[in-house]
Structures are given as structure tokens and as C-alpha cells.
């Protein structure tokens, strides 16, 4: 038998780990880094040890990569789980692992088709990572597959929209007769093992919506301005007063077929702050014919070849070698740019990851906008959450006047591995490698 008391856990974590045995479904919900995942993994270890011989054991998540990163790597950490860590065996990329001698099947569920992966299965135990990211039909099918007597479902999630199916149909019904469900809520302060400086950094990076969800663990709706932490008094800088740039981090491009096309150039200043240094934008009037992709390519390349910093020689400006990241949906435009000699990459399309990252940079005063980015500065205050999407249980900004802010998000989110070496954010989540 596994001695849970020997693990370095808080009383709340220990209580949740022990109580899971009394319920069919246990959901750990709460703030980032609040200890909920570690508690759920400890419960999963115990559940594997006492699981029925019949029925499959599953770990489900958005993708195989997120399961490996969020669950298996933690399970194999002896600092967290002592000798239990050596009872977890997995070859990266494989869809199975061995835990305490039992085969565990790893199942990614990143779209509604994933439900077909588990049809016909008979399972005795399942663990779900970041449950709100899984399609509702997958969650429903998973519950049906857990048909072995005594079957258990253990799940973790960060808070999301309060109309999300997991909140409305399950968490809010905990305690109802017949549900056999227990829901635990964690805040950041429930994890006593975190360094005080790290906690302070996390709280500083998360403002508004993200503070309520990521720090306090509350299920609140996305409402109002997306970047409510943006303050012109702090984040707006005169182009003529820009510091020297260590290097240009990247260019984000939002391509419009019937809408404007926008590009934003991001640089890392000598002060280790990111700057939106310059922008390019093509917005046709109603009277003129729209530019073709050939013309848009010429316009973007012409802008890139020009001066961007106040100290650049306008006659012989330095060549911008930063990577160009273009909206994934603009496949034809990307091909045109490549044919014209401008190498480019598909931009990261994980909208919420990009918004969280930009928001964290604004909150810590690590992102500033030059007054040369006039279109971007006009869009930021009006960039708001979509109330209709909120009512449907989704988080999404209004798709209106968002071309330059999208370009900013592409440039920031697509180059994070480069600038994070210079700007240390406590929040180190990664974007989903799936199309949005």
C-alpha cells in the first residue's frame, strides 16, 4: 500500500487525495501552481495500486505532448513522489506508459473526433488533465466507458468560463444524490511549498480576468477590455525616445482578404523590455480596388527594408533579419511571400495563450508600444471580450478592429522561446500546437 502521508503535501492536498476513494468522480479545480495536479497524481498512484484487474487505465489530455509534459514528467520526479517516480516508465512519443506495473493508455483529445478513440473501451480508471480543454462529447463518452464496478475518474482543470459544461453540468452538481462527485477548489495560496518571490511574480503578472482565474481560482466570465492592464502612461513611449535594440525579436502579420492587413515589429530593448517598435498597415478605401497578394507582399517587404528605429540611417537602414510570423489562415499569402524571397512561419494561433502572455508583459511593464504604431494604439482600448461567446461558455475576443492587436499577439506568442531568455515570467505555460 502507498503511504500518502510520506509525500510533501499540504493538508488540503492530502484531504483531497484521501477523499477520492469515496466518489466515482473527483475534480481538482483552481489556480495555477496551486498544488491540484500534484494532489491528483498522488491520488492516481493510489488508484492504480488498488485498481481492479479488469478494465483499462487511461490518462487523457489535450494532446500526447501535454500529457507527457503535465502528468508523466511530474510522476517521474523523485523530489515530488520519492520512490514512486521510479515505478513510471514511458518512452517519449509512445501512447502507453507503465505505472506500478500496470499498462496505462495515453489518449489525446483535441477535437470532437477524439471521442471515437475510446468507443468500445471498458475502463476501470481514468485521469484527465485540463478537463475544460476536452470536448464535451469526449468527457461524456469517457464516463460511459468507466463501467467496471468501482471505476474512478480523476480530473484537473484551471477555471474557465462559468457557463462551461464542466462547471454547469458537473462541478456545480457536486453533492447531488446520484452524481457521486466531489469537487475541490484551490487558490494559489493553498500551495505552501511555493517561494514567496515566485508567488509575488505570479500575482503581478496576472491582472483582471487572469488574476481572478489563475490566482484566486474563480470561474468568472471574460468581460470588458481584453487588455484592461494597458496604461498609456506606463506603456506608451515616444518613437524618438526608444532605447537601443539588442535585436529584433520578430514580426507578426495579420492578413486580411476583405479587411486591413497589418504587421508589427517587436524588438528587445537594451533595458530587457519588449517594444512594439514600428507597424505597417494596408487598409483600402471603399473607392479603390483591393491589393492582390502580390501587391501586399511588395508592400510588406518594402516596409521591412526601410528604417524602423530613430537612429537608423534613412538612406541605408540596417536589414531586419527577425523571423516573420503570418496568420496560419493566410496560406496563399505565405506562399506569395516565400516566392518573393521572404521566408516566413505560421504564427501561433492559440488565442488565449497569446492574450495571457501579452497581458502578463503589460502587467509587469515588460512590453511598451511606440507612438509610431498608431493603428495598434487605436485598437488596444477597444479590443474587448465577446459577450455572445461568453454566454456560450467560450472565451473569445470580438473579431472587429483587431488586425494590429492580432499582429502584436502573433509576434509575441510565436517568439516566446527567444525573448523568455531575457524576460523571466513566472507563468511558463506553452501554446497548444493545434490550429485555433
C-alpha positions as MATLAB code, in Angstrom:
seq = 'XXXXXXXXXXXXXXXXXXXXXXXXXXXXXXXXXXXXXXXXXXXXXXXXXXXXXXXXXXXXXXXXXXXXXXXXXXXXXXXXXXXXXXXXXXXXXXXXXXXXXXXXXXXXXXXXXXXXXXXXXXXXXXXXXXXXXXXXXXXXXXXXXXXXXXXXXXXXXXXXXXXXXXXXXXXXXXXXXXXXXXXXXXXXXXXXXXXXXXXXXXXXXXXXXXXXXXXXXXXXXXXXXXXXXXXXXXXXXXXXXXXXXXXXXXXXXXXXXXXXXXXXXXXXXXXXXXXXXXXXXXXXXXXXXXXXXXXXXXXXXXXXXXXXXXXXXXXXXXXXXXXXXXXXXXXXXXXXXXXXXXXXXXXXXXXXXXXXXXXXXXXXXXXXXXXXXXXXXXXXXXXXXXXXXXXXXXXXXXXXXXXXXXXXXXXXXXXXXXXXXXXXXXXXXXXXXXXX';
ca = [
       0.000    0.000    0.000;
       1.197    3.537   -0.800;
       1.898    5.790    2.191;
       0.374    9.122    1.137;
       1.421   10.762    4.403;
       5.063   10.413    3.369;
       4.564   12.783    0.425;
       5.336   16.532    0.851;
       1.737   17.784    0.655;
      -0.467   20.375    2.344;
      -3.407   19.282    4.485;
      -5.845   20.285    1.738;
      -3.945   18.243   -0.830;
      -3.853   15.249    1.491;
      -7.566   15.542    2.237;
      -8.420   15.587   -1.466;
      -6.146   12.621   -2.151;
      -7.791   10.532    0.546;
     -11.402   11.501   -0.150;
     -11.276   10.467   -3.832;
     -11.822    6.870   -2.699;
     -15.393    7.727   -1.656;
     -16.506    9.065   -5.048;
     -16.775    7.921   -8.630;
     -15.551   11.303   -9.943;
     -13.178   13.769   -8.295;
     -12.360   17.110   -9.916;
      -9.495   19.315   -8.746;
     -10.184   22.870   -9.928;
      -8.280   26.011   -9.141;
      -5.464   28.452   -9.641;
      -2.263   27.772  -11.497;
       0.511   26.243   -9.372;
      -1.943   25.675   -6.525;
      -0.974   22.031   -5.993;
      -4.073   20.477   -7.539;
      -2.203   18.488  -10.204;
       0.267   17.025   -7.699;
      -2.599   16.026   -5.413;
      -4.457   14.384   -8.290;
      -1.347   12.485   -9.392;
      -0.797   11.184   -5.863;
      -4.415   10.006   -5.824;
      -3.878    8.422   -9.240;
      -0.851    6.483   -7.968;
      -3.003    5.089   -5.174;
      -5.889    4.369   -7.541;
      -3.590    2.426   -9.887;
      -2.276    0.378   -6.969;
      -5.779   -0.699   -5.935;
      -7.434   -0.735   -9.377;
      -9.449   -3.805  -10.448;
      -7.591   -6.307  -12.596;
     -10.182   -5.944  -15.356;
     -10.618   -2.775  -17.389;
      -8.167   -0.334  -18.949;
      -6.373    2.513  -17.201;
      -6.305    5.806  -19.120;
      -4.660    9.220  -18.932;
      -6.409   11.743  -21.169;
      -5.390   15.262  -22.126;
      -5.436   17.749  -24.973;
      -2.505   16.081  -26.755;
       0.048   13.361  -26.078;
       2.641   16.114  -25.637;
       0.649   17.877  -22.914;
       0.081   14.560  -21.117;
       3.821   13.914  -21.172;
       4.670   17.434  -20.019;
       1.980   17.969  -17.390;
       1.491   14.469  -15.975;
       4.202   11.946  -16.804;
       7.155   14.269  -16.220;
       5.716   15.160  -12.818;
       5.085   11.494  -11.991;
       8.728   10.701  -12.757;
      10.065   13.416  -10.440;
      11.520   11.791   -7.289;
      11.512   15.140   -5.462;
       7.720   15.098   -5.660;
       6.917   11.401   -5.405;
      10.006    9.730   -3.975;
      10.448    6.055   -4.915;
       7.104    6.046   -6.759;
       8.769    8.064   -9.526;
      10.890    5.051  -10.441;
       7.750    2.966  -10.984;
       6.730    5.080  -14.001;
       8.156    4.048  -17.374;
       7.462    5.782  -20.651;
       9.180    6.280  -23.996;
       8.502    9.774  -25.312;
       6.066    9.653  -28.199;
       4.585    6.306  -27.171;
       0.847    6.152  -26.467;
       1.311    3.878  -23.467;
       3.161    4.032  -20.161;
       3.698    1.577  -17.325;
       2.759    2.742  -13.822;
       3.269    0.408  -10.857;
       3.377   -2.491  -13.292;
       0.062   -1.606  -14.986;
      -0.200   -0.533  -18.624;
      -1.669    2.958  -18.923;
      -3.071    4.185  -22.241;
      -2.407    7.838  -23.158;
      -5.155    9.491  -25.193;
      -5.087   12.943  -26.754;
      -8.460   14.601  -27.250;
      -8.019   17.881  -29.098;
     -11.244   17.887  -31.129;
     -14.712   16.331  -31.296;
     -13.416   13.400  -33.350;
     -11.365   12.202  -30.371;
     -14.469   10.621  -28.870;
     -14.063    7.786  -31.380;
     -10.723    6.830  -29.810;
     -12.403    5.459  -26.693;
     -15.597    3.968  -28.117;
     -15.932    0.327  -27.189;
     -13.361    0.520  -24.387;
     -14.017   -0.838  -20.930;
     -12.072    1.147  -18.349;
     -11.633    0.970  -14.602;
      -9.664    4.182  -14.042;
      -9.097    7.417  -15.926;
      -7.175   10.583  -15.206;
      -7.931   13.747  -17.180;
      -5.509   16.658  -17.482;
      -7.015   20.137  -18.052;
     -10.553   18.850  -18.439;
     -12.034   22.124  -19.724;
      -9.907   21.800  -22.860;
     -11.525   18.475  -23.805;
     -14.651   18.325  -25.981;
     -17.883   17.656  -24.110;
     -18.676   14.551  -26.192;
     -15.307   13.048  -25.205;
     -15.967   13.664  -21.494;
     -19.435   12.115  -21.786;
     -18.117    9.081  -23.652;
     -15.324    8.665  -21.096;
     -17.866    8.472  -18.290;
     -19.721    5.751  -20.191;
     -16.515    3.749  -20.713;
     -15.832    3.629  -16.954;
     -18.185    0.693  -16.471;
     -16.130   -1.615  -14.245;
     -17.538   -1.756  -10.684;
     -15.616    0.712   -8.534;
     -14.325    2.681  -11.547;
     -12.832    6.102  -10.821;
     -12.468    9.321  -12.817;
      -9.900   11.862  -11.592;
      -9.664   15.227  -13.349;
      -7.873   18.552  -13.011;
      -8.637   21.909  -14.557;
      -7.960   25.603  -14.300;
     -11.095   27.751  -14.019;
     -12.749   28.779  -17.268;
     -15.984   30.433  -18.311;
     -18.701   29.832  -15.664;
     -21.013   28.576  -18.434;
     -18.566   25.832  -19.412;
     -20.179   22.392  -19.499;
     -17.789   21.042  -16.856;
     -18.816   23.760  -14.398;
     -22.560   23.740  -15.101;
     -23.176   20.015  -15.576;
     -20.655   18.575  -13.129;
     -18.811   20.835  -10.658;
     -21.946   22.788   -9.719;
     -23.776   19.490   -9.151;
     -21.242   18.051   -6.730;
     -23.116   16.666   -3.774;
     -26.276   15.899   -5.731;
     -27.658   12.489   -4.991;
     -26.589   10.043   -7.676;
     -23.717   12.182   -9.020;
     -21.120   10.616   -6.684;
     -18.868   13.559   -7.473;
     -16.519   15.606   -5.308;
     -15.120   18.954   -6.465;
     -12.126   20.617   -4.826;
     -11.254   24.315   -5.264;
      -7.678   25.526   -4.863;
      -6.193   29.031   -4.768;
      -2.553   29.910   -5.286;
      -2.137   30.435   -1.545;
      -3.212   26.828   -0.892;
       0.246   25.689   -2.012;
       2.622   26.370    0.908;
       5.608   24.963   -0.967;
       5.990   27.895   -3.356;
       8.696   30.503   -2.936;
       7.344   33.891   -1.788;
       9.132   35.730   -4.585;
       7.679   33.375   -7.188;
       4.160   33.846   -5.800;
       4.585   37.625   -5.880;
       5.725   37.438   -9.515;
       2.725   35.314  -10.493;
       0.333   37.721   -8.824;
       1.955   40.680  -10.567;
       1.779   39.030  -13.997;
      -1.901   38.128  -13.734;
      -4.317   41.042  -13.708;
      -8.060   41.384  -14.223;
      -9.671   38.222  -15.580;
      -6.456   36.225  -15.292;
      -5.925   37.224  -11.641;
      -9.397   36.007  -10.717;
      -8.909   32.710  -12.542;
      -5.200   31.951  -12.236;
      -4.594   33.281   -8.716;
      -7.935   33.083   -6.905;
      -9.216   30.050   -8.807;
     -12.571   31.649   -9.630;
     -14.820   30.716  -12.540;
     -15.536   34.187  -13.925;
     -16.699   35.349  -17.340;
     -14.439   37.207  -19.741;
     -15.922   40.695  -19.877;
     -14.858   44.179  -20.914;
     -11.451   45.131  -22.288;
      -9.092   42.251  -23.050;
      -6.019   44.269  -22.064;
      -7.505   46.093  -19.093;
      -3.997   46.296  -17.636;
      -2.825   48.510  -20.525;
      -1.995   52.016  -19.281;
      -0.808   54.628  -21.808;
       1.004   56.464  -19.019;
       3.201   53.391  -18.495;
       3.183   51.527  -21.786;
       3.265   54.255  -24.438;
       6.704   55.558  -25.422;
       7.728   58.169  -27.963;
       9.353   56.593  -31.013;
      12.059   59.273  -30.872;
      12.944   58.133  -27.344;
      13.195   54.391  -27.996;
      16.239   52.753  -26.403;
      18.781   50.834  -28.425;
      17.501   47.437  -29.516;
      19.576   44.378  -28.644;
      17.866   42.684  -31.584;
      14.527   42.480  -33.327;
      12.559   39.551  -31.938;
      10.021   39.065  -34.694;
       7.350   40.440  -36.975;
       3.689   39.455  -36.649;
       1.450   39.732  -39.711;
      -2.353   39.592  -39.785;
      -3.566   39.157  -43.364;
      -6.934   40.460  -44.469;
      -8.816   39.455  -47.582;
     -11.602   41.982  -47.125;
     -10.091   43.596  -44.011;
      -6.850   45.503  -43.431;
      -3.503   43.721  -43.444;
      -1.271   44.671  -40.516;
       2.285   43.972  -39.367;
       4.014   44.802  -36.075;
       7.773   44.683  -35.452;
       8.887   43.698  -31.940;
      12.353   44.443  -30.570;
      14.147   43.663  -27.311;
      15.478   46.875  -25.834;
      18.763   47.329  -24.021;
      16.660   47.504  -20.846;
      15.336   43.948  -21.434;
      11.866   45.243  -22.265;
       9.944   44.290  -25.404;
       8.958   47.166  -27.676;
       6.437   47.367  -30.490;
       8.854   49.496  -32.471;
       7.048   50.019  -35.749;
       3.992   48.912  -37.694;
       2.803   48.571  -41.287;
      -0.801   48.545  -42.366;
      -2.730   48.413  -45.599;
      -6.371   49.458  -45.315;
      -8.036   50.118  -48.674;
     -10.666   52.769  -49.103;
     -14.066   51.851  -50.456;
     -13.272   53.535  -53.769;
     -10.075   51.714  -54.680;
      -9.501   48.163  -55.829;
      -8.037   45.918  -53.154;
      -4.406   44.984  -53.397;
      -3.586   41.494  -54.547;
      -1.289   39.220  -52.543;
       1.500   40.230  -54.921;
       0.982   43.879  -54.010;
       0.609   43.097  -50.292;
       3.882   41.174  -50.434;
       5.585   44.106  -52.113;
       4.190   46.498  -49.519;
       5.326   44.408  -46.544;
       8.783   43.790  -47.984;
       9.192   47.461  -48.822;
       8.335   48.411  -45.248;
      10.726   45.827  -43.809;
      13.535   47.260  -45.945;
      13.038   50.754  -44.531;
      14.157   52.412  -41.265;
      12.420   51.349  -38.033;
      14.456   52.915  -35.242;
      15.088   56.645  -34.726;
      18.833   56.067  -35.032;
      18.559   54.180  -38.339;
      20.079   55.845  -41.386;
      17.035   56.514  -43.612;
      19.190   56.139  -46.718;
      20.923   52.919  -45.654;
      18.803   51.337  -42.913;
      20.021   48.082  -41.362;
      18.397   44.954  -42.719;
      15.725   43.418  -40.480;
      16.535   39.729  -40.056;
      13.846   38.935  -37.482;
      11.555   35.995  -38.315;
       8.211   36.858  -39.874;
       5.160   35.063  -38.443;
       1.998   35.162  -40.555;
      -1.581   34.212  -39.713;
      -1.943   30.463  -40.386;
      -5.159   31.070  -42.320;
      -3.307   33.156  -44.923;
      -1.795   30.187  -46.764;
      -1.824   31.843  -50.202;
      -0.191   34.989  -48.854;
       2.503   32.976  -47.121;
       3.261   31.207  -50.410;
       3.463   34.562  -52.208;
       5.886   35.939  -49.623;
       8.062   32.850  -49.963;
       8.047   33.114  -53.764;
       9.150   36.729  -53.378;
      12.087   35.693  -51.206;
      10.671   36.445  -47.757;
      10.851   33.360  -45.586;
       8.044   33.196  -43.051;
       6.493   30.938  -40.431;
       2.902   30.152  -39.452;
       2.047   32.229  -36.396;
       0.993   30.614  -33.121;
      -2.808   30.620  -33.192;
      -3.540   29.755  -29.555;
      -5.513   32.935  -28.885;
      -5.823   32.629  -25.099;
      -2.148   31.774  -24.683;
      -1.216   34.835  -26.724;
      -3.578   37.088  -24.782;
      -2.332   35.765  -21.420;
       1.266   36.349  -22.475;
       0.709   39.883  -23.770;
      -1.307   40.672  -20.639;
       1.477   39.340  -18.388;
       4.022   41.508  -20.209;
       1.861   44.621  -19.827;
       1.220   43.792  -16.152;
       4.937   43.562  -15.387;
       5.824   46.597  -17.533;
       7.852   44.418  -19.893;
       6.015   45.476  -23.064;
       5.749   49.012  -24.407;
       4.305   50.471  -27.583;
       5.957   53.235  -29.599;
       3.763   56.093  -30.772;
       4.671   55.187  -34.343;
       2.274   52.215  -34.013;
      -0.787   54.426  -34.411;
      -3.208   51.727  -35.593;
      -2.175   49.373  -32.779;
      -2.652   52.122  -30.205;
      -6.146   52.797  -31.518;
      -7.136   49.128  -31.365;
      -5.885   48.176  -27.886;
      -8.505   50.101  -25.819;
     -11.389   48.776  -27.927;
     -10.212   45.152  -28.001;
     -12.957   43.505  -25.924;
     -14.291   40.100  -24.975;
     -17.259   38.823  -26.968;
     -20.302   38.629  -24.680;
     -22.104   36.264  -27.058;
     -19.213   33.810  -26.862;
     -19.246   34.191  -23.075;
     -22.912   33.181  -22.963;
     -21.981   30.027  -24.896;
     -19.296   29.156  -22.352;
     -16.376   30.281  -24.521;
     -13.635   32.892  -24.165;
     -13.119   34.849  -27.375;
     -12.427   38.478  -28.252;
     -14.715   40.356  -30.614;
     -13.481   39.946  -34.192;
     -13.678   43.637  -35.046;
     -10.872   46.170  -35.416;
      -8.389   43.563  -34.225;
      -5.868   43.417  -37.068;
      -2.924   45.157  -35.400;
      -3.589   43.590  -31.985;
      -3.619   40.177  -33.676;
      -0.299   41.010  -35.354;
       1.102   42.009  -31.950;
      -0.110   38.743  -30.427;
       1.400   36.701  -33.270;
       4.769   38.418  -32.858;
       4.840   37.915  -29.076;
       3.457   34.369  -28.840;
       5.427   32.987  -31.788;
       8.801   34.180  -30.466;
       8.444   33.425  -26.759;
      11.311   30.938  -26.683;
      13.615   33.715  -27.874;
      12.645   36.562  -25.558;
      11.969   34.452  -22.432;
      15.725   34.072  -22.037;
      15.820   37.782  -21.211;
      12.418   38.336  -19.611;
      11.577   35.908  -16.833;
       7.865   35.394  -16.376;
       6.713   33.118  -13.580;
       3.949   31.747  -15.809;
       5.605   29.322  -18.222;
       2.666   27.690  -19.991;
       3.059   26.818  -23.659;
       0.718   27.341  -26.590;
      -1.266   24.443  -27.962;
       0.215   23.159  -31.209;
      -3.175   22.964  -32.858;
      -4.990   25.301  -35.150;
      -7.437   27.622  -33.468;
];
